[in-house]
Amino acid sequence: MKSKHSLVLFALLGLLSSFSLSACHSSAAAVTAVPSARVAAAQRGDISQVLTLAGQFQPYQVVDVHPKVSGYMKKINVDIGDLVTQGQTLAVLDVPELKAHLEQSTFEVKQSQEEINRAQREIARTEAVNYALHAESERLKAAAATRPGLIAQQELDDAQSRDLSSQAQVDAAKAALAAAQQHLSAAQASSEEVQAMENYTNVVAPISGVVIWRYADTGALIQGGTNSNDSTLPIVRISQSSLLRLRVPVPEDDVKFIKEGDTLDVRVDAINRSFTGKIVRFTRDVNFETRTMEIEVDVENRDLSIAPGMYANTALRLAHVENAVTIPVNALVLNGGQQTVLVLDSSNHVHPRNVQVGLEGSKLAEIKSGLEPGDRVIVGGQEKYQEGELVDPIVEQEPASETQQQSGGMIDMKAETANGGDR
């Protein structure tokens, strides 16, 4: 009986010993457990912010061609879609009264030239007469001086009077020539004016381009465009389409990034064409209703493959950094107005570090100072870790570069076509 009690006692002691050892092991495991942390390495890369916008092509110039004079359309040489060059005759007007004025002015010029010829002949005649009378007067004076009393004083006075009268006739002839020359100048000016008006009956293209509309037909009475307020219809409208303006509205918040010379990627889905453009001008004025500012890109279109009015989708790079130190945005913690990251040292202990942040994208941020490539930072849940704490790092592979897309409005040509088909 005593031996049975002893066996039971030994069994109980063994169970207690095993429970004690198990509890000790559990306590030791709890003390030595190390928390894990998701970390990413700082890398060198690029960050870009790209704004996508829809633009529309416009002709570089559009000119309504008006005639200078009124008349009947004698002939029109062009129609819509025709290519014209600067100086090419587009139409010819018939203005009968101008022909009469031109003939009259031509006659007046010829008449003035005849007057000049007559005046020149009269000058030659009067100068010859004056030469003879002057010579006679001088001979009589010389004879009277040599032999006083030989020639009567009355005869001397008459010779001198004839000499002076002939000189006056020479002066009158010269004055008549000057008047005739003035009449010729006036007649020539009048003739040139009428000839210029006659030349206006040939209506020529002021620029090279495409005729996009025609307003007149043969035989129609065409009113001359005398001023900019005239509401008369033009003969044709010409579009300079070999060079286009791509106009793109930039939202007000992004205006600060715009400057001349910036490039943007352009995609014209209608003709499956892509190219790079350059901002050449912008309005420097925000539209009150749309809160956008227009920018313009000059686009060469010598083959006329792009028609004015077509849409284009553009990608404008607003901000960009290259070869910068980048980390994930969710590695940043704002601490009292200062951007901070939690960095792991070589022994995986946590240390907070202030950093200077530059350009931020949606996923990556530029670090201007405070980190070097290869530094490991904790990504997310930073509030769980204390300075100096040992962690078990779980390294996550993050991209080094990012292009952040911001949409300011795009044109989906397929959707536009589908909606047009539904209607």
C-alpha positions, 0 to 999 in steps of 0.5 A: 500500500505504501509503495502504491502511494509512492508511485502516485507521488512520483507521477504527480511530481513528474507532471508538475515538472513538465508543466514548469518546463513548458511554461519557462520555454513559452516565456522565453519565446515571448521575450525573444520575438522580433517584429517584422517591418516592410522596408524599401531601399532608396534608389536613383530614378526619375519622377515626372508629372504629365498632364494629358489634355485635348487640343484642336487644330486651327489654321494659322491664318484665315483670310476672307478675300474681298475685291477693292472695287465693285463690279460684275464677276467676269470669271472665277478661277477657283472652287472649294478645296483648291490649293492656291499660291500667293499672288494667284488670280482668283477672279476677274471683275468687269467694271466698264466705267473704270475702262472709260476713266483709264482711257480718259486719264491716258488721253490727259497724260498724252495731252500734257506731254504735247503741252510740254513739247509746245512749251519747249519749242516756244522756249527755243523760238523766243530764245533765238529771237532774244539772242538776235535782238540782244545782239543788235542792241549790243552792237548799237550801244557799241557803235554809239559809244565809239562815235557819239551822235552817230545813232539816235538815242531813240533808236538805242532805246527801241533796240533795248526795249525789244531786247527786254521784251524778248527776254520776257517772252523767254521767261513766259515760255519757261513758265508755260513749260513748268505749268505743262510739267505740273499738269503732266505730273497730275495727269500721270498720278490720276492715270496711275490711280485709275490703273491701280483700280483697274488692276484691282479687277484681278482679285489675287490670293493674299496668302498661299493656302486652301480655298475653304469656301466660295461665296460668288458665281460668274455674273454676280454683282460683287460689292467692293470691301472699302472698310473693315466694318463692311458686311459685304460677302467676300469672294472666297475664304482661304485657309493657311493649312500648311502650318497649323495652330494646335490650341490646348486649354491648360487648367488654371492650377497648372498655368504656373508650369507653362513656359515657351519652349516646353515640349509636349507629345501629340497624338492625332488619332484620326490619322494615326499620327504622333509627334512632339510639339513645342509651345511657341506662345500662350495667352497669359490670360485665364478664361473667366468661364472655363478657368483655362489658359490657351497655349499654342503649338505650331505644327507643320502640315505641308502634306495637308494630312491634318485638317483644321478642326481635328482633335489631338490628345496631348501629354504635357510634362509639368514637372520633372527630375532626373537621377534623383534619390526616390523612395515610396511616398508612404515611407514619409511621416509628417512630424511637427511640420517636418518630413521624417522617415524611419531608417534601419541601420546595418543591424536592423535597428530603427532610427528616425531621420529628417529629410527634405522632400522635392517633387512628389508623385502618386507613388514616389517622392524625391529626397533632396537631402537626408538619404542616400541610395541603398538606405532602407526605410520602413514603408507603412505603419511607422507608428508601431515602431520605436527608436532603437527597436530591432525589427525583422525587415521584409524588403519590398521591391519598388520601382525607382521611377514614376510618371504621374498622369494627370488628366485635364480632358482627353478625346476618345475617338472610338467613343465619339464615333460610337456615340455618333453612330447611336444617334 
